[in-house]
């Protein structure tokens, strides 16, 4: 239930921006590209919180060219998924993931950059809490928007 409420609030926040100027309220819609990109991240967050690494990883382009940059540069989807499996072997180690402060910056019709923050809540014995920032480059593919570059700190 809480996840559905969070999703509804995210979509409401993404759909409408309501600046106040001269006592008038203006509503503008967010471009479909922004919504489609945000949906990828919402689905990713939901999959993580279910403990489903394979579904979480579906947000990434299944290609040897996919880059995942943390304290090192990792290349390729297979290596990325293997690293996730190694670092998060069970639901307790995965904890609860939440994204915030998401900003979508379209580059053109096929590419967009997203920046934001993540928070990972988990018990001390399972690695403790973690947080950081990230930037993602997404490409619109035949299978939908996919992450091709992920640079995450934390």
Secondary structure, DSSP 8 states (H G I E B T S, - for coil): -HHHHHHHHHHHHHHEEEEEETTEEEEEE--HHHHHHHHHHHHHHHHHHHT-HHHHHTTB--STT-EEESSSEEESHHHHHHHHHHH--SHHHH-EEEEEEEEEEE-SSSEEEEEEEEEEE--GGGT--EEEEEEEEEEEETTEEEEEEEEE--
